[in-house]
Structures are given as C-alpha cells and as structure tokens.
Amino acid sequence: MANLVCPIIERLERLLLATDGSKYSEGAVREAINLAKTCGSKLYAISVIEVNPEFEALAPGLAEKEEKQRGEHLKAIKSKASKEGVDCEIMVYRGGEPYESIVDEAAKNKVGMIVLGRHGRSALGRVMMGSATAKVIGYTLCRVLVVPKDAKITFDKILIATDGSMHSEFASNEAISIAKRSGSTLIVLSVAKKDENLPAAKVNVDMVKELAKNEGIKVETVILKGVPHEVIVNTAAQKNAGLIIIGSHGRTGITKLLMGSVTERVIGHAESAVLVWKL
C-alpha cells in the first residue's frame, strides 16, 4: 500500500484482524498492518479455535496445542506490527463459532473495519469464501475487508460494482470517498443479466459516474451482460483493479445473506481484495 494518505477517513481509529494462523491469512495480516500504519489505527488481532467436544475427547490436549500455536502466531503479528509503529492487542478464544467471537470483539472495541483472509481452492477446484467469513459479513455492523493470500491492495484503480440497490448506493459513496482521498481512477461497473436489463445498468453506472465527476475523480464506466459475479471478477482482473468495493446484500436481501449472493461469489473468486460496505 504505497499511498501515504489514509484512504478511509471515517471510523478507522481501530481495526480488527481475524486470523486462523494458516497460509491463507498471510495477505490479511500484511494488509491489516499496512492499513493500520497508514491510518494510525490501533490493531486488534484475534484467533478463534472452534472446539468439537467429541473430537476433543478422542484427542485430548489437541485444543491446548492449537491454542499455543495460535498464540505464537499472534505474538509474531504483534512483533511485525510493533516494528511498523502499530499498536497491536492480541487475543485467542476457544470454543463456539468463530464468527460470534469476531463480531462480538468488533462491536466491543468499536472497530471501523474487520480484515479477514480467504481460503484457497477446494479439491474440486471451487473457490470458497467460507461460512465463517460469510457469517461475519452477515452479522457485523462494520465494513469487512477480505484479502486473498497473494493480494496486495493498491488504490490506483478501484472497481465499484453497482446494481442500483440501496446497498450499492452506499458502497458507491464509499468508493467515491476512497478514490478522492487516494487520487484513484474509479471503474464503475454494472452487469445486466439479460438484454432488457441493459438500460437499467446504464442508469446505475451514470448515477455513480455523475457523483464521482462532481468530486473531480477520473471515471471509467463498464456495462456488460453476463453472470454478475463472473463479470465483476473478470473485469477487475482485466483492469488491474487493486480493490473491489461492493455492497453487502445487493438485491438478494437479508434472506440470502449467507450463501449464493453475488457478493459471496465475488469474494470467493476475486484475485483482488474485496471491501464489503455495511449499512
């Protein structure tokens, strides 16, 4: 993250990094420290061990061993953060579903953003967002930044995907704010599933374009037909977008919060980091 100006001005005094200690957390760890350094944020780093009582009975002491390993992982993060001048507080939780502890800790410390990693491809070659990540996004009240292992956040080009929903409108305002502070080019994308949806997609894009241009931001617009998450992911890759910004629900609504949404699929497949805006 080369820019020296904090890209997100509102409520970023505190960040929460959630890590499972795996290699898939490496990108999240790196970018959380970078962001905390750039923004002068306090960093909270949390790791949650999900304990299965039946498995624990068959393999006693395993949870203690895992807890020790997670503790060492967090100490290493704290050391890295300290070297960058970042104040970092670490904590390990054991038991319960990970998302519950992550969401509770975010609320307790009034953090402005949760930073998570993303797991890789399964044996079937499908990229999964992970149920814990989906539930964190679903239940937290703050922004969530999901960072693939090898993704490095840059702000030269930011892609905002809009479907005209209220969630997209707020996400677009966030994208405009970040682009203005970072001197970014804003790529505004709307995807039509069918030909008859193309006029509406143009309206969605033009609305964001007008707002961005009023703020003096360089804008590139893209209107395409296809499967929304595939088009978003492919466009971000083709345009070398350093960050994708998207609303939490789009038009699917709260009932499809945890699986199958465009947002979930974008997070699962994108090479770039994805910032999910929450109301």
N, C-alpha and C positions, 0 to 999 in steps of 0.2 A: 504494500500500500504506500505509494510514493507521495501522495498529496500530504501537505502539512496542515491543512485545514480540516477540522472535524466535519465530516460530510453530513452528520445528523446532529442537529443542534438541540432538538427537544428531548428532554429526559434521558440523556445519555451519561449522567454522572456515575451510573452504576451498570455494570454488565454481568451477566451470569453465563458462565461456560459450563455445559454439561458434557462429561466425557466418560466413556466406558473403558478407557485405557487401551483400546485396540488401535491398530494402524489407521483405521478409518476415522479416528478422531484427530489425526495429525493436522489436517487442514483447519479444522475448527480451533484447535489450540493455537496454531500460528496466527490466524487472522483475528482471534479474540484478543491476543496480546497486542498485536499491531493496532487494532482499533482502540483498545484501552489506552495505549500510549499516545496515539494521535489525538484522542478526545479528552485525555486527562481523566479517564474514568477509573473508578475502583472496580477491580475484577473479583468476582466470586467464582470459584471453581468447585464443582460438585460432581461426585460419582456415586451412583446408587447401585447396590448389589441386590438383585432380586433373589430371594431365598425360597426354595421349594422344600418344605419340611420333610416330605417323603424322601427326596434325594439327599437331604442333609443327614437323615437317619442312616442311609446306606453308605454315605461317605462323610463320616464325622470329621470335623476340622477343616473341611474344604472352604466353607464360608470365611473362616478366620484367615486362611491362607490368601483367599481372594481379597479380603479386606486389607491385608497387609500390602499386597501388590498394588491395589488401588491407591493406598496411602502413599506409597513410594512414587507412584505416577503423579499424584497431585503435588507432592513435595518438589518434584522435578519441574512441574509447571510453575510453581511459586518461585523457584530459583530463576527460571527463564524470565518470568515477569519482573522480578526484582532487578535483574541486570538491565532491563529496559526502563527502569524507573517507575514500574507499575505496582501499586499497592494491591496485593492479592491475598484473599482469605480462602482457605480450602476446607472442605468438609466431605466426609464419607458417610453415607447412610446404608443401612442394611435392612432388608425386608420391605414388603409392599411393592406396588408397581412403581417403576422408576419415574413415570411422568408425574405421579402425585407429589413426590418429594421435590421434583424440579419446579413444578408450578407453584407449590407452597413456598419454596425458598425464594422464587422470583417475586412473589407477592409480599413476603415478609420484608425483603430488602428493597422493595420498590425499584426494581431494576427497569431500565428502559428497553433492554433487548436480551433475549436468550440466544446463545450461539451453540449450535449442535453440529455434529458430524453426520455423515451419511454412509451407510454400509454399501458394500460393493455388489457385484452381480452374484446371484444365486447360481446353483448348479445348472439351472435351466436357462441361464443367461438373462434372466429378467432383473432389472434394477429395482430394488425395493427401497421405499422411503423408510419403512419400519414403523411398527404400530406405536412404539413409544414416542417417536417424533410426531406422528400424526396426532396423538393424544395431547402432547404438549401444545401443538399448534391449536388444537381444538379448545383447550381449557384455559390457556393463559390469556391474560389481558394485554400483554405487551408484544412488541414485534419479535419475530423469530427469524434468525439468520441460519440457514442450513448450508454447510460448506463441505463439498466433496473433498476427498483426501488430497487431490492434487490441484485443487482450485486456488488461485491467488486473486484476491479481489483488487480490481483496478476501476478507476472512475472515468477513464477516457470516454467509454461508451457504456451507457446504461440502457437496458431494454425494459420498457414498461408494457405489459400485456393488459389490454383492457377489453371488457365485454359490455361496457356501458352500465354495469351494476353499481350499486352504492359502494360496495367494497372496492371495485375497480376505481371509482372516482376518488376515494380517499387514498388508495395506493398511488394513483397518478399524481395527486398533490404532493405525496411524499417523494416521488421520483423527481418532480419538478424542483422541490426544495433541495434535494441532494445534488441534482445536476447544476443548479445555480451556484451552490457553495463550492462545488468541485470543478466548475468550468467544463462540464461534460457535454458530449453530444447525446441527446436523448432520442432513442429509437422507439417510436410509438407503434405498436403492433395490435391489430385486431384481426381475429380469424373468423371467417364465415364458414359454417358447415355446409351450406348449400348456396346456389346462385342467388336465390331470393333473399339471402341474409347479407349480401354484399353492400347494399345501400346503408343498412344499419351499421355495419362495420365501418363504413366511411364516416358516418356521423360520429361514431365513438372516437375514431382517430382524429378527426378535425377538431373536436371539442378539446382534446388534450393538447393538440398542436397549437391552437389559438392561445391557450393559457400559458404554455411554455414560451411561445414567441413574445408574449407580453412581458415576460421576465428576462428577455434577451438571451434565451437559450437556443442553441443550434439544434434543429429538429430534423429527423428523418422519419418519414411515415411509411408503413408497410401494411398493405391489406391483402390477405391471401385466403384462399379457400382450402379447407382440409380438416384433418383431425386436430383440434386445438392444441393439445399438449405436444404433438409431434411438430407442428408448425412453429410453436414458440421455441422449443428446444433447438430445432434446426436453424431457425433464424438467428438465435443467439450465437450459435456456433459459427455460422457463415459471416456474421457481422463482427465477430470477436468481441462480443459484449462482456465486460468484466463483472457485471452484476445484472441479475434479472430481478425485477420487482413485480409482485403480483398480489392481488387481494386474497384474503383467507378463504372465502367461500365462492366468490363469483355468483353465478345464477343458480347454483345447485342448492344453496340454502343450508341451514344447520342440520337438516335430516341426513345429509350425505357427507357429514363433516369428516368422518374417519377413514373413508375409503372410496376410491373411484372418482374423486373430483379431479378437475383439470389441474388444480394447484398441487395435489399429491403427486400426480403423474409427472408434472414438470420437475418437481423436486427430485423424484426418483430417477429421472433420465438426464437431467441437465449436467453439462460439464462445468458450468459456472456456478458460483454461489447464488442462492435464491433468498431474497428478503421477502418475508411474508408480512404484509401490513395487517394489523389488527385494529378493529374499531375500539 
